[in-house]
Amino acid sequence: MTVARTMSSSSDCYRAICDGAHAGKPWLVTERRTVDFAELRGRIKSIAGLLRTLDVGIGERVVIASSDDAETSLLFVALVCNGVTVVNLDPETSAERARSLIQRADPRLLLLDRELAAKWSAAALPGQLVEIVAQASSRKLLGKLLGKPAPAEGLHALLTTVQPQPPPDAVDPESLAYILFTSGTTDQPKGVCISHRALFAHLATLSRRFGYDATSRILNTLMLSHTDGMTQGPMIAFYNAITIYRPLRFDVTRIEAMLDAIYQLRITHMVAVPTMLSLIVRLGLEQRDAFQGGDFQLLVSCAAQLEKNLWEEFATTFRVPIVNLYGLTETVTGGVFAGPDAASGVAGSIGMPMDCELRIVDDAGCDVAPGAPGELLMRGDLLMSGYFGDPELTSSVLRDGWLHTGDLARRDAAGLYWIVGRVKNIVIRGGYNISPEEIANVLQRHPRVREAVAFGVPDPVWGETVAALVAVELPCDAEQLRAHCASLLEAWKVPTRIEIVDALPRGRSGKVMIEAARAMLGDAVAASEGHDPAADLAERVLKVAAASFKTERGKLGLHSTPEDVPGWDSLAHMQLVGALEKEFGVQLHARDIMALDRLDKALKMVCP
């Protein structure tokens, strides 16, 4: 095995892929297309020409958003190579939040799917708008019949008119490679600023730790608008001149296809979040040998802590080595590794740091005694430069060169670090960070709501989900409030349970007591579990489905399917399964879960 390459900048990586030996090698393989390094190199040069034509200079901000993974990846890498600061937005972002984030970023240029530009009313937002227009299949067919390619539109048409040129020979290491907006309220988004120095230092760390070399083939289907999707996907493949595979969107109905792909594509490394591993353990047991084709080397779990039992069950069932990566968006992806070596790879721990330093401190900022818990601090080249446009927030977490993570940890006698809790109020649902304050703020915008509080509750599939207590001024039910949230928030942020209460529990200071709120929720759940045996089973199934899909009960029927229920995606499917099992006291088998494509099937599965 060759040693992972060490590149200190985007310029180094660009020069490396200019080697003719890489020209025809695949860089990115998606469900729709394959992009080789020659096409990537060409896009980097054409984007350089476009930026010059549009007078967009080094360090200026460019917003991108596209549902085409290949297009998003090409734009992100090309823009980073040309020294502009990329703001990569999730195409599923609600229109209100997207407009808020774009206004906050104040970009010079917007590169958006035509549909998103219309949905977000982007023409009225800051920055010059260039639309990304996908070629319609009918035009492609017409082009084939006529023996010539279909005419390009939007960005692709514009790229044909510019003079390609090489990217800058060097980019200031302290200039920003990208800004990633994370959890926070709609009015006060939190933009994590990652410099070229931090990004490429961390890419070097990841490459060495995971043993990437010229033969590596990475499977990573995580969202490209999140750091683990992009950094541990297209960027790490660019850095090492290797191939990243995104052959399908992760979905409970396609777990078998994904496991087949690991064997067929000769995957060496897979990047996933704990929720994915939990689903694979439950639904993929008939393909226990999927990782045993002779090529697979390492499974990387990231974005949330990998629970000890799940780690051990997955490793034993599928016979694969696992490494748990701990970090935050503020540390690019993370600098603390449990595995793959035996010394650090202790299930349940976050392992040991690499290329960074850790401290554990008390409330006064003093180092705690060995084995005692305290807040985990990190220092190293991987740290963010700060929060965009918010020096006060930056100074609250970056102090004297140390990042205050907000996580409580302890260090054992063997030098291993263990997370024992949180200082800050963040819910991690299946790897997604959610700010409860954002959820509460959205609920309080409903005209019938007086006050609301949101918080995390344990969940066997997602680790945590969001629940809320709401006090109302006028009659209102949970379905109406859930629909209100769904209209303003991404689907994974919508509370899974909303309880109407007379008043929120407050202490003597007037502050809402979160633990008391959780207890009130528990009391409400207990009260609802004494169902009348003669109750209508169908109505119970439909109410459970409405809560799982974040929609109104009246919009569902027993013949509802994923095709006619917008919220019925892979995550919501498993939320439905878990909710049905809890509601009816049953255990659904893998074959039932995979076959559940209509709600009347759920009724048959739970009917005593």
C-alpha positions, 0 to 999 in steps of 0.5 A: 500500500502506498502512503497517503499523499500530503498536499498543502493547498488546492493548487497542489491538488490541481497540479497533481490531477493535471498529470495525464495519468489521471485524466481518464480516472473516475473522480465521482460516480453518481446515480446519473453520471460519472465525472473523470479527472479530465472533466474536473480539471476542465471545470476548474479552468472554465470556472476560473474564466467565468469568475474573471468574466463576471468580475468575481474576485478571490475571497468573495462569496459565491452561493451554490445549491443544486439537487444534482450531486455531480453539479454541486461537487464540480462547482464546490471543488472548482470554486475552492480551487479558484480562491472564492468562498463557497456557501453551499446550501441544501436544496431542501432548505425552506424558502424562508430560511434560504432567503435569510441565509443568502441575505446573511451571506451577501454573496457576489454570485448565486449559482442555483438550480432554475427551480430553486431560483424561482422557489427562493425568489432569488432574483430579488436577493443579493448577488448576480444570479446564474441558473443551473439548467438540467438538460431535459431528457426530451432534448437529449433524445432529440439531440441523439436523433439529430446527431448533435448535442442538445443546446445548453442553457444557463450556467452550462451555456455561459461556460461555453462562452468564457475563455478557460484559464488555470486557477491561481498558483497560490491561495492565501491559507487564511482565506476562507474556503467555505462558509457552512451555515449550521443550526441556529434560528432563522433570523440568526444563522450561524455560519462556520468559516473554514480557511484553506489552511484548516481544510487542507490540514484536515484532509491530510489528517483524514487521509493518513488516518484512514490509509487512503492511497491510489487504489482507494474507492470510497462510498459516501452517500451523505448529504453534500450540504453537510461537511461529512458529505462534501469534505469526506466525499468529493474533496477527499477524492480530489485531494488524493486523486481517487474515486468517490462513489454515490451510486444511490440515495440512501433509503430503507428500500435500497439497503440491499442495493447499497450493500450489493454496490459495496461488493460490486464496486469493490469499495475499500472505505465507507463513510456513514452516520450511526443511524445508517448503521442501525438501519443496515443492522436491522434490514441488511442481515441477509447480506452479512458477506457484503463487506467480504469481497476482499477489497473492503478496509474500513468503515468510518462512522461520523456526525454523531457518537457511535453507541457501544452496542451498535458498534459491537453488533455491526462489527461482529455481524458484518466483520468489518473494522470501524473507526468513530470520528469525533468532531464538529462542523467547527473542526472541518469534520473532526480530529479525535479518532477511535480506531482503526488501531486497537489502542484507540478503537475502544467501542463507545469512546471517541478515542484519541486526538490526531494532529490536534490537542485536547483539554478538559476544563471546569467552569472556571476554565481550569484543567480537571483532575484525571478521570473527572468530567468537564468541557472538552476543548480542542486546538489545532490547524483544523479549527474554524476561523470563526462565525461569519459576521459574528465576532461576539459569538466567535469569542464565546467559543474560541478563547486563547486558541482553544475551541470550546466544543460544548461537549462534556468529556472525561479522559481515562487512565489509558488516554481515551476520551469519552463523551458524557454529556453536553454543555450546550443545548443541541439535539443530534437527530441521525447526525443532523444538529438541531437547535431547539431554540429554532424550533421553539421560535417557529412554534411561537410564530403560530398565531394561536401559540402563547409560548413553546419550548423544544428539547431532545428526547431519546430515540432508538433509531435516530439517537434523539428526536425533537419534542415540544410543549406548547401553551396556546392562546386559542384552541389548536391541536398538535397536527396544526402545529406540526403542519405549521413547522413543516411549512417553515422548517426542513423535514428533519427538524419538525418535532416528532411529538407536540403536547399542548399544555396549560403553561410551561414549567418555570423555576423561580427565576422564570426560566423554563425547566427543561427536565420538568418539561421532559417529565410533563411530556412523559406524563402525557405519553403515559396517559395516552398509552391506556388505549381503549381496546375497542378503539379504531385501529385504523385511526390510531395507525393514521394518527401515528403516520401523521406524526411520523410524516409531519403532516395533518391527519386529514391528508392521509388515508389507508391507501396513502403511499410514499408517492402521494405523501411528501413527507414519507422519505427514508427517515420518516419511514423508520420513524413510522416503524418505530412509532408503530412498534411503540404504539401497538407493542409489536416488533416488525420484521425486516421483510415487513419494514421493506414491504410497508409501502401503503398504510393499510399494510401497516394496519395488517401488521399491527392488528392483533 
